[in-house]
Amino acid sequence: MSDMDTFDYVFFDRPLAESFAGQLNQQGIQASVLAVAETGEETVCEVQVRQALTDEQMDMVEALYDQRFFEDQAALIEGNDGGAQADVCGVQLRLSSGDYTTVAIDPEIMNRLLSVLSIEEIQAFLHQVAEDIEHPKTGPVCQRLPQNEGRQ
C-alpha cells in the first residue's frame, strides 16, 4: 500500500470521530481512530482510512466528513456544547489533480458564513476559488461565463 492509499480526517471530538469511523466501517471502508494530540481538555483525533477508494466511495466519505465536521465546528463555535471554542476550522477540497487539501478558516468567519450559507454553498464557493487559482483566467468576469448559462 502506498501513501496515496491513506486518507486522514481530523476531528476535535473523540466521540464524533468514533461515530464517523463507525459509519465508514458500516459502509465496508476500514477506518480507525487515532488520538493525535491532547492539550488540556481538548483531544484532536484523526480517522485514518488505509485503503484505496473508488471515486464513488471517496465522494461518499468526503460528503459524510464535511457534514460531520461542519456540525462539530458549528457546535463548538456557537458554544452549544458548553465546551471550549475551536481555534481553527477547515474545509476539505478536491483539487483538479485529484489530491485533497484542507482550507483553514478562522472560526469566527466560519460561524458568520454558516449563518447565511449552507455547507454545500460554502464548498461550491471554495471549489470555485480553488479552480480559478489552479487555472487562472483573464478578461472581464462577464466574458468568462459559460455560453450555455442564461442571464437573469
Buried (B, 14 or more C-beta within 10 A) or exposed (E): EEEEEEBEBBBBBBEBBBBBBEBBEEEEBEBBBEEEEEEEEBBBBBBBBBBEBEEEBBEBBBEBBBEBBBEBBBBBBEEEEEEEEBEEBBBBBBEEEEEEEBBEBEBEEBBEBBEEEEBEEBBEEBBEEBEEEEEEEEEEEEEEEEEEEEEE
